Amino acid sequence: MNPVVLRVSDLRKTYVDGDVETPVLKGINLEFHRGEFVSLMGPSGSGKSTLLSILGTLLRPTSGEVELVGNKLSTLDDGDVTRFRNLHIGFVFQFHHLLPDFTALENVLFPTLPRRVDDPRTERARAIELLRRVGLSDRMNFRATKLSGGQKQRVAVARALMNAPEIVFADEPTGNLDRDTGEEVLALMRELCVEHGTMFLISTHDEEIARRSDRTVRILDGRVVSS
């Protein structure tokens, strides 16, 4: 079996508003391995979005531990977490969140900006190759506003892989696309998962995505009910 890249131990999250405490995650235990393609499913209010935000280091848990590629996040300060996220995690959102005034190539290169790059030509060559791999070699110099919805999401997938992360979190990545385009983007992510050995965790309501995943994690009322 491939090595574990993400481990969650007794993860809990409680929101506090004055004297009112609302427990959202109630003791989550999970493991994910290198190269897995996993779907995350649960009804609205199940804690799915909160869990994804914590795993993506965008939100701190109330208690419990998240260990990403051997690093316990509880031992890192906010600055270290930010740097860690940039190097090891990629994101694909339902709405692509591209920078509209920049080209496809510039958007893919964006994750390299926070860190020192020894040879910008190497980074540019990787971005060009990723755009070729997602079928956009002829669109790399088009501004984001000149791309279709499916093309924008392909750019978002390439951007997520730019820093060669071990993990990519995708939140409803096909939810804003028509069925055929969504199928193309899903197939692309599946292929890239295999080629790069990247672990993909996809939050979705689409049972077809679950069917095509290696496994599905289902949560209900803040607890894992199947995995």
C-alpha positions, -999 to 999 in steps of 0.1 A, spaced: 0 0 0 12 35 -8 24 57 22 0 77 42 0 114 32 -28 126 54 -39 113 88 -67 127 110 -70 117 146 -100 124 168 -107 157 150 -133 179 166 -146 214 158 -170 234 179 -182 269 170 -188 292 199 -212 322 198 -215 338 232 -228 311 255 -239 288 227 -216 260 216 -223 242 183 -203 210 178 -198 204 140 -171 177 139 -174 150 166 -142 129 165 -131 122 129 -105 95 123 -93 90 87 -62 81 67 -54 89 30 -26 74 9 -4 86 -19 -22 85 -52 -57 79 -39 -87 94 -56 -113 99 -28 -147 115 -28 -161 132 4 -199 131 6 -225 143 31 -257 163 32 -257 200 40 -249 206 76 -230 173 79 -197 190 86 -182 182 52 -172 218 44 -157 223 78 -137 191 75 -124 201 41 -114 236 54 -95 221 83 -77 195 62 -68 223 37 -52 242 67 -77 271 61 -93 265 96 -79 253 129 -97 225 147 -109 228 183 -90 196 192 -75 165 176 -46 163 152 -41 166 114 -9 152 101 0 161 65 30 144 48 45 137 83 39 172 97 16 177 127 -2 209 120 -7 216 157 31 222 160 32 249 133 25 286 138 3 305 113 33 315 91 46 280 89 11 267 80 9 292 52 42 282 38 34 245 42 1 250 24 18 266 -6 43 238 -9 22 207 -2 -14 214 -10 -33 224 -41 -69 235 -44 -96 233 -70 -129 252 -63 -164 250 -77 -157 286 -90 -123 286 -105 -111 318 -89 -87 327 -117 -73 362 -118 -94 377 -147 -68 402 -160 -40 376 -162 -34 349 -189 -39 312 -184 -1 308 -181 2 336 -155 -26 321 -134 -9 287 -134 24 303 -123 7 323 -95 14 296 -67 52 300 -73 52 337 -63 53 334 -25 86 314 -26 120 320 -40 125 304 -74 161 296 -84 153 294 -121 121 311 -134 126 293 -167 121 259 -151 89 271 -134 76 285 -167 84 253 -185 65 233 -159 35 256 -162 36 253 -200 37 215 -197 8 214 -173 -13 235 -196 -3 212 -225 -14 182 -203 -48 197 -196 -53 204 -233 -47 242 -233 -15 247 -252 -32 269 -277 -49 290 -249 -20 297 -225 -17 333 -235 -54 340 -235 -67 361 -206 -90 342 -182 -119 363 -194 -115 349 -229 -118 312 -217 -149 291 -214 -160 277 -181 -145 243 -188 -112 258 -199 -111 280 -168 -115 249 -146 -88 231 -165 -65 261 -158 -75 257 -121 -65 221 -121 -31 229 -137 -26 257 -111 -34 233 -83 -6 210 -95 20 238 -102 40 233 -70 38 194 -73 17 191 -41 12 157 -25 -25 166 -19 -52 183 -39 -85 193 -23 -113 199 -47 -146 214 -36 -175 206 -60 -150 210 -89 -177 200 -115 -206 217 -98 -206 248 -120 -201 229 -153 -224 211 -177 -224 174 -176 -201 167 -205 -176 193 -195 -178 181 -159 -170 145 -171 -140 158 -190 -126 177 -159 -132 146 -137 -115 123 -161 -85 147 -163 -82 149 -125 -83 111 -124 -56 108 -150 -34 133 -132 -39 116 -99 -24 84 -114 4 101 -134 16 124 -105 8 102 -75 -11 131 -61 -38 123 -36 -71 139 -46 -100 145 -20 -131 157 -38 -160 171 -18 -191 165 -39 -229 157 -39 -225 138 -72 -229 100 -69 -212 95 -103 -180 110 -89 -183 87 -59 -187 57 -82 -155 66 -101 -134 72 -70 -112 47 -53 -133 50 -22 -159 74 -7 -158 89 28 -194 97 39 -200 119 69 -233 126 88 -238 148 118 -201 154 122 -191 118 122 -177 94 96 -204 68 88 -185 49 61 -151 50 44 
